[in-house]
Amino acid sequence: MSHAGTALIAQVADKVGLTSSLSTRLAGIKQRRRGHHPGRVIRDLAVMLVDGGECVSDLGAVRQQDALFGAVASDSTAFRVIDRIASTPGLLDAVRQAHARARSQFWELRGAPGRLTLDVDATLITAHSEKEQAAGNYKGGYGFHPLQVYLDETREALGGLLRPGNAGSNTAEDHKTVIDRALAQIPAEHVATLEILVRADSAGATHGLVEYCRDGGMRFSVGYELTVPIRDAILEIPKDAWVLALDQDGSERENGEVAEITDRVDLSAWGETSRLIVRRERPHPGAQLSFTDHDGYRFQAILTDQTDKDIAVVECRHRQHAHVEDRIREQGHRPVQVPVQGVRAERGVVGDRDARARPACLDPSAAPRRRPRQGRAQARPLPAAARRRTARVLRPPREASPPEHLAMGGRAPRRVPKTQDTRSHQQLTAAAGAPTTLQQTARPPGRDHRCPETGPAAHDASAEAPGTTDDNPKHGLTIASGPPTPLAPSPFERLLHVP
């Protein structure tokens, strides 16, 4: 699996001074002189996350590319760096300062954007076990509810606030905190000179956030709830007051119209410069209408203090707040929705075991599969043949032996499959007109477990008188004396390295 481009991320971090700035500000947590620099550890962790990693152990994919990244810290070392930064007061602020300094240098090399648009949005992260600050959310799930800010012009994540799952969506104090962190990442000279617009959904329509934006000299554009007075004012808008909405490229939309109802509702509680703009459109075929829809139209409202005279431009600018959903999805916070067709069993397949698909791990020729959220860093940069383990040689199980045989120190014989060509060490033959004769065959040294009557001593005695026989009254068998006939080892004995 390709990891192309990950080395460029590390080189950019070194070029803009992010790695050195982190090492300087976090030098206090380095315990050994020859240890890994904290800036290098954080840089490698960032590369791992961009490459699709999800946990500290995914750092192994970066560690295996020492020709590109050099010496990479172990998983335990990286964990200790993260733990000390999170538990030591002031180190998180040091990391933010290093990021701000690197961003300032990057903007000097590339150029600053002409406008700053801060998109504020929260997301739900599911936790499948009890973790710190995990709690139930308003959708009935369990996990976390972080709040983040992104810069729309450069697609950068400027700030974030970790919150439990039961945190409120319209908490003004949380919005203020995360916007303060985002503004701290922007160079001071650009904050004072550039126009800043704060965009949010209906969760940002609070008096605390609106007053905060006004005090900071920033514009705001937030979603507004369709209350009963708002719906009544929309129905009173004349047809000639609606204007066509605009697409992202500035062209007119075939489906969508906007109008302003600032004079038709009471907005005195939101300030004198507040404006209320509404939008209507026909839902796409198959969409389900809600009780707020009227005459086949779906309505939306936004509250803003922007001074543009063209309300279509203002409404189009607010709709670009949907970009934040792509930013959050790119970071992997939103779970991938598995299509229903992928999990629904086909008719006639459930009961047929032979028709079921075999897992990829049982088929050596099948291509490796990934989980929906599995990143590229979790696949080792080795071919499948190099990771395949050597096949084990299955040995047949042992048969149960008589207790008296085991008491004399013998081992249980191995069960040989009937399909193999085997020869026993003692061959029973029946002579004509005589009792069954036990013909002695050659046995390997050290594996003779015969009883005393048929042991080596009895065999030597019979060898002194060729042609004689020794009756064994105990078993009713006759031992045929004579030179032993060596037999070739069976395939199974050769497999077990028995001479």
Secondary structure, 3 states (H helix, E strand, C coil): CCCCCHHHHHHHHHHCCHHHHHHHHCHHHCCCCCCCCHHHHHHHHHHHHHCCCCCHHHHHHHHCCHHHHCCCCCHHHHHHHHHHHHHCCCHHHHHHHHHHHHHHHHHHHHCCCCCEEEEEEECCEECCCCCCCCEECCCCCEEECCEEEEECCCCEEEEEECCECCCCCCCHHHHHHHHHHHHHCCCHHHHHHCCEEEEECHHHCCHHHHHHHHHCCCEEEEEECCCHHHHHHHHCCCHHHCEEEECCCCCEEEEEEEEECHHHCCCHHHCCCCEEEEEEECCCCCCCCCCCCECCEEEEEEEECCCCCCHHHHHHHHHHHHHHHHHHHHCCCCCCCCCHHHHCCCCCCCCCCCCCCCCHHHCCCCCCCCCCCCCHHHCCCCCHHHHCCCCCCCCCCECCCCHHHHHCCCCCCECCCCCCCCCCCEEEEECCCCCEEEEECCCCCCCCCCCHHHCHHHHHHHHHCCCCEEEECCCCEEEECCCCCCCCCCHHHHHCCCC
